[in-house]
């Protein structure tokens, strides 16, 4: 009872990746988003360095790979060794960050837990042939939608942090200018 209309990969043919994702920097392509890069970003999340920026890129990368891994003729899926390394880094990031939000509340922890659960499911989809039981089409779409929600949250927080940093830099320049004018006027 299987036909081409039930082929999940066909749902994504011609579909653009997440709208609103930051464009890839020049000289960087899908290879840039390899399992090693994902591990590096997850290690940054675990250490508390640029958590939101890095986690947003982790989601972007893993979604990109998990969508293409199941397509016929594509061997761009994780082997068991790579999967285990990615999952180890993911779990370290998860353990270090029970809440990814400003306030550590029960709701923030639940959202964070759900985000990391979704990321684990995406990693399993990236392994393709190792995934014990393939999710149904609806479950797969739910996984991608939850990933998009969490990625957007991380991306928005990252943008808010960048705005805050620029605001602090402008304020510091203004203070320095005022100080310079005040000292110059008294000399």
Protein Blocks (a to p, Z undefined) as FASTA:
>chain_A
ZZfklmmklmmgopacdehiacddehiafklmgmklmmmmmmmmmnopaklmmmmmmmmm
mmmmmmmmmpghiacbcdfklmmmmmmmmmmmmmmmmbfcfbdcfklmmmmmmmmmmmmm
mmmmmnommmmbacdfklmmmmmmmmmmmmmmmmmmmmmmmmmmmmmmmmmmmmmmmmmm
mmmmmZZ
